[in-house]
Amino acid sequence: MAQEFLPDSTGSACPNSDAGEDDRETVQILIISSRDGVIETIHNLYAKEFAQVDEWSPPQPTRKPGKMVSILTRYRKRGPINLRMRKSGR
């Protein structure tokens, strides 16, 4: 699944850096929950090989008490979408 996104072409070890290239579009994935919920979800997504734990931003407080947010930034090549139908594992 993660292979569908473009790597950071700046050569940076941190794929969250913004290279500002015109042929790429920024895609941001947010997790909003309690601190424990955010951390647990990040680790669950890591176990499914969606993203490395250190690719997510540190949890930050939101305006709602007890809620935190963490953001994962990825990049996609601009152009038509490529949808592949997959069977759900559920």
MOPAC internal coordinates of N, CA, C and O (Angstrom, degrees):
PM7 1SCF
backbone

  N    0.0000 0     0.00 0     0.00 0    0    0    0
  C    1.4445 1     0.00 0     0.00 0    1    0    0
  C    1.5203 1   110.53 1     0.00 0    2    1    0
  O    1.2310 1   119.69 1   133.79 1    3    2    1
  N    1.3180 1   118.19 1   -46.21 1    3    2    1
  C    1.4594 1   121.48 1  -177.68 1    5    3    2
  C    1.5227 1   111.51 1   -65.16 1    6    5    3
  O    1.2310 1   119.45 1   158.91 1    7    6    5
  N    1.3320 1   118.66 1   -21.09 1    7    6    5
  C    1.4512 1   121.57 1  -179.22 1    9    7    6
  C    1.5249 1   111.83 1   -68.96 1   10    9    7
  O    1.2310 1   119.57 1   165.69 1   11   10    9
  N    1.3207 1   118.43 1   -14.31 1   11   10    9
  C    1.4488 1   121.69 1  -179.98 1   13   11   10
  C    1.5260 1   111.67 1   -72.97 1   14   13   11
  O    1.2310 1   119.90 1   166.70 1   15   14   13
  N    1.3301 1   117.80 1   -13.30 1   15   14   13
  C    1.4522 1   122.27 1   179.99 1   17   15   14
  C    1.5183 1   109.54 1   -99.17 1   18   17   15
  O    1.2310 1   120.81 1   -26.33 1   19   18   17
  N    1.3126 1   116.06 1   153.67 1   19   18   17
  C    1.4594 1   121.30 1   179.48 1   21   19   18
  C    1.5148 1   110.70 1   -81.60 1   22   21   19
  O    1.2310 1   119.98 1   -36.85 1   23   22   21
  N    1.3351 1   117.65 1   143.15 1   23   22   21
  C    1.4623 1   119.37 1   174.35 1   25   23   22
  C    1.5202 1   109.82 1   -72.25 1   26   25   23
  O    1.2310 1   121.24 1   -16.10 1   27   26   25
  N    1.2916 1   115.24 1   163.90 1   27   26   25
  C    1.4609 1   121.39 1   175.81 1   29   27   26
  C    1.5180 1   107.34 1   -72.80 1   30   29   27
  O    1.2310 1   120.04 1   -68.07 1   31   30   29
  N    1.3211 1   117.52 1   111.93 1   31   30   29
  C    1.4669 1   121.36 1  -173.51 1   33   31   30
  C    1.5203 1   113.49 1   -78.89 1   34   33   31
  O    1.2310 1   119.93 1  -177.32 1   35   34   33
  N    1.3176 1   117.74 1     2.68 1   35   34   33
  C    1.4605 1   119.40 1   178.24 1   37   35   34
  C    1.5132 1   111.54 1   -78.17 1   38   37   35
  O    1.2310 1   120.42 1   171.71 1   39   38   37
  N    1.3435 1   116.80 1    -8.29 1   39   38   37
  C    1.4497 1   120.10 1  -176.79 1   41   39   38
  C    1.5045 1   112.14 1    84.17 1   42   41   39
  O    1.2310 1   120.58 1  -176.75 1   43   42   41
  N    1.3087 1   116.49 1     3.25 1   43   42   41
  C    1.4568 1   121.27 1  -179.50 1   45   43   42
  C    1.5180 1   110.37 1   -68.48 1   46   45   43
  O    1.2310 1   121.00 1   -37.11 1   47   46   45
  N    1.3247 1   115.70 1   142.89 1   47   46   45
  C    1.4595 1   119.78 1   175.60 1   49   47   46
  C    1.5165 1   110.35 1   -71.72 1   50   49   47
  O    1.2310 1   120.28 1   163.68 1   51   50   49
  N    1.3056 1   117.08 1   -16.32 1   51   50   49
  C    1.4644 1   122.20 1  -179.63 1   53   51   50
  C    1.5235 1   109.14 1  -104.96 1   54   53   51
  O    1.2310 1   119.88 1   -74.75 1   55   54   53
  N    1.3494 1   117.84 1   105.25 1   55   54   53
  C    1.4568 1   119.56 1  -176.45 1   57   55   54
  C    1.5173 1   113.94 1   -70.43 1   58   57   55
  O    1.2310 1   119.19 1  -179.32 1   59   58   57
  N    1.3272 1   119.16 1     0.68 1   59   58   57
  C    1.4537 1   120.98 1   179.18 1   61   59   58
  C    1.5189 1   112.44 1   -85.79 1   62   61   59
  O    1.2310 1   119.58 1   175.23 1   63   62   61
  N    1.3391 1   118.40 1    -4.77 1   63   62   61
  C    1.4574 1   119.51 1   180.00 1   65   63   62
  C    1.5249 1   109.61 1   -72.07 1   66   65   63
  O    1.2310 1   120.47 1   -30.47 1   67   66   65
  N    1.3224 1   116.70 1   149.53 1   67   66   65
  C    1.4561 1   122.05 1  -177.16 1   69   67   66
  C    1.5184 1   109.18 1   -99.85 1   70   69   67
  O    1.2310 1   120.61 1   -68.11 1   71   70   69
  N    1.3144 1   116.44 1   111.89 1   71   70   69
  C    1.4524 1   120.86 1  -179.03 1   73   71   70
  C    1.5203 1   111.82 1   -82.73 1   74   73   71
  O    1.2310 1   119.76 1   164.88 1   75   74   73
  N    1.3352 1   118.07 1   -15.12 1   75   74   73
  C    1.4484 1   122.07 1   177.60 1   77   75   74
  C    1.5164 1   114.07 1    68.01 1   78   77   75
  O    1.2310 1   119.52 1  -148.80 1   79   78   77
  N    1.3072 1   118.52 1    31.20 1   79   78   77
  C    1.4556 1   121.65 1  -179.67 1   81   79   78
  C    1.5205 1   109.98 1   -82.52 1   82   81   79
  O    1.2310 1   120.44 1   -39.47 1   83   82   81
  N    1.3475 1   116.76 1   140.53 1   83   82   81
  C    1.4582 1   121.48 1  -177.04 1   85   83   82
  C    1.5193 1   113.60 1   -71.78 1   86   85   83
  O    1.2310 1   119.38 1   155.54 1   87   86   85
  N    1.3272 1   118.79 1   -24.46 1   87   86   85
  C    1.4648 1   119.99 1  -177.19 1   89   87   86
  C    1.5238 1   112.29 1   -87.01 1   90   89   87
  O    1.2310 1   120.24 1  -175.71 1   91   90   89
  N    1.3348 1   117.14 1     4.29 1   91   90   89
  C    1.4589 1   120.69 1   179.68 1   93   91   90
  C    1.5189 1   110.63 1  -117.57 1   94   93   91
  O    1.2310 1   121.52 1   -31.33 1   95   94   93
  N    1.3129 1   114.70 1   148.67 1   95   94   93
  C    1.4582 1   121.81 1   175.60 1   97   95   94
  C    1.5198 1   107.95 1  -117.38 1   98   97   95
  O    1.2310 1   120.63 1   -43.34 1   99   98   97
  N    1.3127 1   116.39 1   136.66 1   99   98   97
  C    1.4578 1   121.29 1   178.02 1  101   99   98
  C    1.5173 1   109.54 1   -77.91 1  102  101   99
  O    1.2310 1   120.75 1   -46.73 1  103  102  101
  N    1.3305 1   116.16 1   133.27 1  103  102  101
  C    1.4621 1   123.06 1   174.29 1  105  103  102
  C    1.5223 1   106.35 1  -121.72 1  106  105  103
  O    1.2310 1   120.37 1   -55.66 1  107  106  105
  N    1.3301 1   116.90 1   124.34 1  107  106  105
  C    1.4622 1   120.53 1  -179.97 1  109  107  106
  C    1.5235 1   109.77 1  -115.84 1  110  109  107
  O    1.2310 1   121.09 1   -49.56 1  111  110  109
  N    1.3175 1   115.52 1   130.44 1  111  110  109
  C    1.4588 1   122.87 1   178.04 1  113  111  110
  C    1.5192 1   106.97 1  -110.22 1  114  113  111
  O    1.2310 1   120.50 1   -52.03 1  115  114  113
  N    1.3328 1   116.65 1   127.97 1  115  114  113
  C    1.4666 1   121.66 1  -177.68 1  117  115  114
  C    1.5175 1   110.88 1  -112.40 1  118  117  115
  O    1.2310 1   121.50 1   -36.68 1  119  118  117
  N    1.3229 1   114.73 1   143.32 1  119  118  117
  C    1.4628 1   122.09 1   168.82 1  121  119  118
  C    1.5215 1   105.68 1  -118.75 1  122  121  119
  O    1.2310 1   120.68 1   -56.83 1  123  122  121
  N    1.3202 1   116.30 1   123.17 1  123  122  121
  C    1.4628 1   121.50 1   178.21 1  125  123  122
  C    1.5159 1   107.54 1  -124.03 1  126  125  123
  O    1.2310 1   121.03 1   -59.98 1  127  126  125
  N    1.3247 1   115.63 1   120.02 1  127  126  125
  C    1.4620 1   121.30 1  -177.66 1  129  127  126
  C    1.5251 1   107.88 1  -170.02 1  130  129  127
  O    1.2310 1   121.08 1     9.89 1  131  130  129
  N    1.3250 1   115.54 1  -170.11 1  131  130  129
  C    1.4618 1   119.05 1   170.29 1  133  131  130
  C    1.5236 1   107.77 1   -65.85 1  134  133  131
  O    1.2310 1   119.71 1   -14.32 1  135  134  133
  N    1.3122 1   118.17 1   165.68 1  135  134  133
  C    1.4703 1   121.19 1   178.86 1  137  135  134
  C    1.5237 1   110.28 1   -55.48 1  138  137  135
  O    1.2310 1   120.62 1   132.95 1  139  138  137
  N    1.3316 1   116.42 1   -47.05 1  139  138  137
  C    1.4658 1   120.02 1   179.69 1  141  139  138
  C    1.5269 1   111.47 1   -63.54 1  142  141  139
  O    1.2310 1   120.41 1   141.58 1  143  142  141
  N    1.3347 1   116.82 1   -38.42 1  143  142  141
  C    1.4642 1   120.53 1   179.07 1  145  143  142
  C    1.5127 1   112.13 1   -64.76 1  146  145  143
  O    1.2310 1   120.50 1   139.88 1  147  146  145
  N    1.3267 1   116.66 1   -40.12 1  147  146  145
  C    1.4635 1   121.12 1   178.22 1  149  147  146
  C    1.5264 1   109.98 1   -63.88 1  150  149  147
  O    1.2310 1   120.50 1   130.52 1  151  150  149
  N    1.3133 1   116.66 1   -49.48 1  151  150  149
  C    1.4702 1   121.04 1  -177.94 1  153  151  150
  C    1.5263 1   111.02 1   -63.52 1  154  153  151
  O    1.2310 1   120.32 1   136.80 1  155  154  153
  N    1.3237 1   117.00 1   -43.20 1  155  154  153
  C    1.4688 1   120.39 1   179.32 1  157  155  154
  C    1.5270 1   111.00 1   -62.70 1  158  157  155
  O    1.2310 1   120.09 1   137.09 1  159  158  157
  N    1.3237 1   117.43 1   -42.91 1  159  158  157
  C    1.4608 1   120.90 1  -179.58 1  161  159  158
  C    1.5270 1   111.15 1   -65.48 1  162  161  159
  O    1.2310 1   120.01 1   138.76 1  163  162  161
  N    1.3219 1   117.58 1   -41.24 1  163  162  161
  C    1.4667 1   120.84 1   176.89 1  165  163  162
  C    1.5265 1   110.28 1   -58.66 1  166  165  163
  O    1.2310 1   120.10 1   135.98 1  167  166  165
  N    1.3256 1   117.42 1   -44.02 1  167  166  165
  C    1.4624 1   120.63 1   179.75 1  169  167  166
  C    1.5284 1   111.98 1   -69.79 1  170  169  167
  O    1.2310 1   120.06 1   144.59 1  171  170  169
  N    1.3295 1   117.49 1   -35.41 1  171  170  169
  C    1.4669 1   120.05 1   175.64 1  173  171  170
  C    1.5271 1   111.01 1   -64.72 1  174  173  171
  O    1.2310 1   120.23 1   138.75 1  175  174  173
  N    1.3210 1   117.16 1   -41.25 1  175  174  173
  C    1.4640 1   120.48 1   177.86 1  177  175  174
  C    1.5257 1   111.34 1   -67.71 1  178  177  175
  O    1.2310 1   120.18 1   145.62 1  179  178  177
  N    1.3237 1   117.27 1   -34.38 1  179  178  177
  C    1.4660 1   120.77 1   174.61 1  181  179  178
  C    1.5306 1   110.16 1   -62.69 1  182  181  179
  O    1.2310 1   120.46 1   136.82 1  183  182  181
  N    1.3359 1   116.72 1   -43.18 1  183  182  181
  C    1.4694 1   120.92 1   179.88 1  185  183  182
  C    1.5302 1   111.38 1   -62.40 1  186  185  183
  O    1.2310 1   120.37 1   153.39 1  187  186  185
  N    1.3288 1   116.89 1   -26.61 1  187  186  185
  C    1.4703 1   121.80 1   177.70 1  189  187  186
  C    1.5311 1   111.58 1   -92.14 1  190  189  187
  O    1.2310 1   120.71 1  -170.46 1  191  190  189
  N    1.3403 1   116.25 1     9.54 1  191  190  189
  C    1.4629 1   123.82 1   178.89 1  193  191  190
  C    1.5271 1   112.85 1    61.26 1  194  193  191
  O    1.2310 1   120.29 1  -147.58 1  195  194  193
  N    1.3305 1   117.06 1    32.42 1  195  194  193
  C    1.4640 1   121.40 1   178.20 1  197  195  194
  C    1.5238 1   110.98 1   -80.46 1  198  197  195
  O    1.2310 1   120.54 1   136.24 1  199  198  197
  N    1.3359 1   116.57 1   -43.76 1  199  198  197
  C    1.4677 1   120.87 1  -179.01 1  201  199  198
  C    1.5174 1   109.52 1  -161.84 1  202  201  199
  O    1.2310 1   120.81 1   -28.41 1  203  202  201
  N    1.3192 1   116.06 1   151.59 1  203  202  201
  C    1.4529 1   121.26 1   174.36 1  205  203  202
  C    1.5285 1   108.75 1   -69.86 1  206  205  203
  O    1.2310 1   120.59 1   -30.46 1  207  206  205
  N    1.3064 1   116.48 1   149.54 1  207  206  205
  C    1.4637 1   121.11 1  -179.01 1  209  207  206
  C    1.5284 1   110.98 1   -58.98 1  210  209  207
  O    1.2310 1   120.15 1   139.19 1  211  210  209
  N    1.3309 1   117.31 1   -40.81 1  211  210  209
  C    1.4682 1   119.94 1  -176.41 1  213  211  210
  C    1.5313 1   114.09 1   -78.10 1  214  213  211
  O    1.2310 1   119.91 1   179.46 1  215  214  213
  N    1.3238 1   117.79 1    -0.54 1  215  214  213
  C    1.4647 1   120.53 1   175.42 1  217  215  214
  C    1.5307 1   111.79 1   -80.31 1  218  217  215
  O    1.2310 1   120.23 1   160.85 1  219  218  217
  N    1.3184 1   117.17 1   -19.15 1  219  218  217
  C    1.4650 1   122.08 1   179.73 1  221  219  218
  C    1.5237 1   109.86 1   -82.18 1  222  221  219
  O    1.2310 1   120.78 1   -32.20 1  223  222  221
  N    1.3137 1   116.11 1   147.80 1  223  222  221
  C    1.4638 1   119.78 1   174.09 1  225  223  222
  C    1.5230 1   108.79 1   -68.47 1  226  225  223
  O    1.2310 1   119.94 1   -24.93 1  227  226  225
  N    1.3280 1   117.71 1   155.07 1  227  226  225
  C    1.4647 1   119.17 1   173.78 1  229  227  226
  C    1.5328 1   109.26 1   -61.04 1  230  229  227
  O    1.2310 1   119.69 1   -36.35 1  231  230  229
  N    1.3303 1   118.20 1   143.65 1  231  230  229
  C    1.4690 1   119.82 1   177.94 1  233  231  230
  C    1.5314 1   110.82 1   -57.16 1  234  233  231
  O    1.2310 1   121.26 1   -46.47 1  235  234  233
  N    1.3216 1   115.19 1   133.53 1  235  234  233
  C    1.4619 1   122.40 1   179.92 1  237  235  234
  C    1.5236 1   109.09 1  -121.32 1  238  237  235
  O    1.2310 1   119.98 1   -33.80 1  239  238  237
  N    1.3228 1   117.65 1   146.20 1  239  238  237
  C    1.4684 1   119.26 1   178.49 1  241  239  238
  C    1.5299 1   111.16 1   -67.53 1  242  241  239
  O    1.2310 1   121.18 1   -30.51 1  243  242  241
  N    1.3270 1   115.34 1   149.49 1  243  242  241
  C    1.4638 1   121.48 1   174.25 1  245  243  242
  C    1.5252 1   108.22 1  -105.72 1  246  245  243
  O    1.2310 1   120.47 1     4.61 1  247  246  245
  N    1.3023 1   116.71 1  -175.39 1  247  246  245
  C    1.4680 1   120.22 1   177.53 1  249  247  246
  C    1.5222 1   111.90 1   -73.99 1  250  249  247
  O    1.2310 1   120.57 1   161.08 1  251  250  249
  N    1.3395 1   116.52 1   -18.92 1  251  250  249
  C    1.4596 1   119.86 1   178.91 1  253  251  250
  C    1.5236 1   109.27 1   -87.82 1  254  253  251
  O    1.2310 1   119.90 1   -52.93 1  255  254  253
  N    1.3084 1   117.80 1   127.07 1  255  254  253
  C    1.4692 1   120.50 1   179.38 1  257  255  254
  C    1.5312 1   111.45 1   -57.68 1  258  257  255
  O    1.2310 1   121.20 1   -45.44 1  259  258  257
  N    1.3230 1   115.32 1   134.56 1  259  258  257
  C    1.4597 1   120.84 1   178.00 1  261  259  258
  C    1.5140 1   114.86 1    82.82 1  262  261  259
  O    1.2310 1   119.79 1   176.78 1  263  262  261
  N    1.3347 1   118.00 1    -3.22 1  263  262  261
  C    1.4634 1   121.34 1  -179.72 1  265  263  262
  C    1.5237 1   109.81 1  -106.20 1  266  265  263
  O    1.2310 1   121.46 1   -41.18 1  267  266  265
  N    1.3340 1   114.81 1   138.82 1  267  266  265
  C    1.4594 1   122.37 1   178.29 1  269  267  266
  C    1.5300 1   107.69 1  -123.62 1  270  269  267
  O    1.2310 1   120.80 1   -18.93 1  271  270  269
  N    1.3269 1   116.07 1   161.07 1  271  270  269
  C    1.4532 1   121.36 1   177.10 1  273  271  270
  C    1.5271 1   109.08 1  -133.27 1  274  273  271
  O    1.2310 1   120.98 1   -37.80 1  275  274  273
  N    1.3304 1   115.73 1   142.20 1  275  274  273
  C    1.4570 1   122.41 1   172.67 1  277  275  274
  C    1.5229 1   106.83 1  -132.55 1  278  277  275
  O    1.2310 1   120.68 1   -37.70 1  279  278  277
  N    1.3282 1   116.31 1   142.30 1  279  278  277
  C    1.4608 1   121.55 1  -174.35 1  281  279  278
  C    1.5230 1   110.12 1  -122.15 1  282  281  279
  O    1.2310 1   121.33 1   -44.02 1  283  282  281
  N    1.3288 1   115.06 1   135.98 1  283  282  281
  C    1.4627 1   122.48 1   172.05 1  285  283  282
  C    1.5210 1   106.58 1  -111.97 1  286  285  283
  O    1.2310 1   120.22 1   -53.29 1  287  286  285
  N    1.3216 1   117.19 1   126.71 1  287  286  285
  C    1.4582 1   121.19 1   178.50 1  289  287  286
  C    1.5157 1   108.98 1  -108.16 1  290  289  287
  O    1.2310 1   121.47 1   -52.43 1  291  290  289
  N    1.3128 1   114.79 1   127.57 1  291  290  289
  C    1.4636 1   122.38 1   176.03 1  293  291  290
  C    1.5187 1   107.50 1  -127.73 1  294  293  291
  O    1.2310 1   120.67 1    -7.63 1  295  294  293
  N    1.3133 1   116.32 1   172.37 1  295  294  293
  C    1.4512 1   121.69 1  -179.93 1  297  295  294
  C    1.5191 1   109.01 1  -130.36 1  298  297  295
  O    1.2310 1   121.06 1   -36.68 1  299  298  297
  N    1.3157 1   115.57 1   143.32 1  299  298  297
  C    1.4595 1   121.11 1   174.71 1  301  299  298
  C    1.5192 1   108.30 1  -126.39 1  302  301  299
  O    1.2310 1   121.38 1   -28.64 1  303  302  301
  N    1.3139 1   114.97 1   151.36 1  303  302  301
  C    1.4546 1   119.70 1   176.95 1  305  303  302
  C    1.5228 1   108.42 1   -71.79 1  306  305  303
  O    1.2310 1   120.62 1   -46.96 1  307  306  305
  N    1.3157 1   116.42 1   133.04 1  307  306  305
  C    1.4637 1   119.82 1   178.42 1  309  307  306
  C    1.5239 1   109.60 1   -65.04 1  310  309  307
  O    1.2310 1   120.97 1   -35.26 1  311  310  309
  N    1.3080 1   115.75 1   144.74 1  311  310  309
  C    1.4512 1   121.00 1   178.67 1  313  311  310
  C    1.5139 1   110.15 1   139.50 1  314  313  311
  O    1.2310 1   120.81 1     9.74 1  315  314  313
  N    1.3236 1   116.06 1  -170.26 1  315  314  313
  C    1.4631 1   119.37 1  -177.63 1  317  315  314
  C    1.5246 1   111.31 1   -64.73 1  318  317  315
  O    1.2310 1   121.25 1   -29.15 1  319  318  317
  N    1.3197 1   115.22 1   150.85 1  319  318  317
  C    1.4583 1   119.37 1  -179.81 1  321  319  318
  C    1.5161 1   110.26 1   -77.44 1  322  321  319
  O    1.2310 1   121.22 1   -26.81 1  323  322  321
  N    1.3131 1   115.28 1   153.19 1  323  322  321
  C    1.4545 1   122.11 1   179.31 1  325  323  322
  C    1.5213 1   107.20 1  -119.44 1  326  325  323
  O    1.2310 1   120.62 1   -80.21 1  327  326  325
  N    1.3241 1   116.42 1    99.79 1  327  326  325
  C    1.4601 1   120.55 1  -179.26 1  329  327  326
  C    1.5179 1   109.55 1   -97.03 1  330  329  327
  O    1.2310 1   121.48 1   -52.56 1  331  330  329
  N    1.3094 1   114.77 1   127.44 1  331  330  329
  C    1.4632 1   120.91 1   175.37 1  333  331  330
  C    1.5106 1   107.45 1  -116.54 1  334  333  331
  O    1.2310 1   120.48 1   -53.38 1  335  334  333
  N    1.2949 1   116.69 1   126.62 1  335  334  333
  C    1.4626 1   120.81 1   179.86 1  337  335  334
  C    1.5232 1   108.83 1   -78.49 1  338  337  335
  O    1.2310 1   121.17 1   -50.62 1  339  338  337
  N    1.3196 1   115.36 1   129.38 1  339  338  337
  C    1.4616 1   121.45 1   177.80 1  341  339  338
  C    1.5100 1   108.45 1  -125.86 1  342  341  339
  O    1.2310 1   121.24 1   -32.66 1  343  342  341
  N    1.3050 1   115.23 1   147.34 1  343  342  341
  C    1.4555 1   119.09 1   174.39 1  345  343  342
  C    1.5108 1   108.60 1   -76.95 1  346  345  343
  O    1.2310 1   121.34 1   -42.08 1  347  346  345
  N    1.3025 1   115.04 1   137.92 1  347  346  345
  C    1.4578 1   120.21 1   177.92 1  349  347  346
  C    1.5185 1   109.52 1   -71.62 1  350  349  347
  O    1.2310 1   121.05 1   -37.26 1  351  350  349
  N    1.3170 1   115.60 1   142.74 1  351  350  349
  C    1.4614 1   120.54 1   178.36 1  353  351  350
  C    1.5128 1   112.61 1   -83.91 1  354  353  351
  O    1.2310 1   120.49 1  -172.00 1  355  354  353
  N    1.3179 1   116.67 1     8.00 1  355  354  353
  C    1.4695 1   120.19 1  -177.78 1  357  355  354
  C    1.4864 1   112.04 1   -94.51 1  358  357  355
  O    1.2310 1   120.10 1   180.00 1  359  358  357

